[in-house]
Amino acid sequence: MKIEAGEKPGTQKVLVMSSSEKLTKKQAVTSLGDKAKRYVVKTFAKKGEKEKAEKAS
């Protein structure tokens, strides 16, 4: 798990890395443990999905 500054001030971006292609949003949120209460997951994309969506737009 990696936490970085988000694009907007006061926001964070959390990257959850997994070797499993079957990782779900729920599992990713659960991996945050007690910290999960502090975050709102606005987007969840698997590696490559975000890039595909941006190219299609």
C-alpha positions, 0 to 999 in steps of 0.5 A: 500500500502506498499513500500519496498526495492527491491532485486536490489540496487536502486529499490523498491517493491510496495505491493498493498493489496486489499480485492477484488480478481478482482483487476487489474494491471491498478487499482493497478497502479492508486492507487499509484496516483501521485507516479505512474509516478515514478514506472515501473510495471514489474510484477503483481501477485495476492496472491498465484499466484507468489508462484504457478509459482515458484513451477511450475518452 
